[in-house]
Amino acid sequence: MTGFAGKAAAIIASAILVGAVGAGYLFSGLYPVGADVPHTRAVLWLLQTLRERSIERASGDIVVPPLDDPQLLLSGGADYNDMCAGCHLKPGRKESDFSVGLYPRPPNLAARVDGPGARHADEMQTARRRFWVIKHGIKASGMPAWGRTHDDQRIWAMVAFLRRLPELTPLQYQILTARKQPEPATDGPVSVGE
Ligand code: HEC
């Protein structure tokens, strides 16, 4: 009985000690939070596991619409170029200030192997994952939640475009991402912009 009580006391004491050391470290301000110093392995593992498990669970039930509609591809391309290429790059562009300076780094979505997402070889799962991430963003990473300002249709169009992006040459990219110019006015005032 005393042996058991002693053991229990020792376990509780060490738990309190570990907690106190952890709290001490947390409040000490010693952990480098700057984006130019990588996480320690343990913190990286923790954050990556948290992210991967969360995305997997949240995106599991999403129904993927047909993604080979050419119209979808075209509208997705223009949006991608305007809103995403600065961070996620495009054919012929290997780096940008965002892609270098952000931590975690935004994956190069124009490259054939696209970072953490590449592990998800299943195309449907990749589409679900991408839709969810684009719509909801990822906390404390620089990836915005585009669903706040864009409807599902526009997000699916970008998902459709992303499937083709790694195959595109810089010229094909330029053609697929061009916004349709407004018809030139034959009479009346010339409209400026969209
Ligand atoms: C300001 C920079 C920034 C912009 C702009 C941005 N993203 Fe991201 N995005 C990120 C970062 C950083 C990550 C990685 C987050 C992480 O690893 O936790 C990310 C992750 C992603 C992923 C997940 C990749 C994967 O499978 O892990 C997708 C898909 C994505 N972004 C698509 C887009 C699209 C589409 C747009 C434009 C509508 C966009 N992003 C705009 C920074 C950005």
Boltz pocket constraint, residues with backbone or C-beta under 6 A from the ligand:
constraints:
  - pocket:
      binder: B
      contacts: [[A, 51], [A, 79], [A, 80], [A, 83], [A, 84], [A, 85], [A, 86], [A, 87], [A, 88], [A, 98], [A, 102], [A, 103], [A, 104], [A, 105], [A, 106], [A, 107], [A, 114], [A, 115], [A, 116], [A, 117], [A, 118], [A, 129], [A, 130], [A, 133], [A, 134], [A, 138], [A, 139], [A, 141], [A, 142], [A, 143], [A, 144], [A, 146], [A, 158]]
      max_distance: 6.0
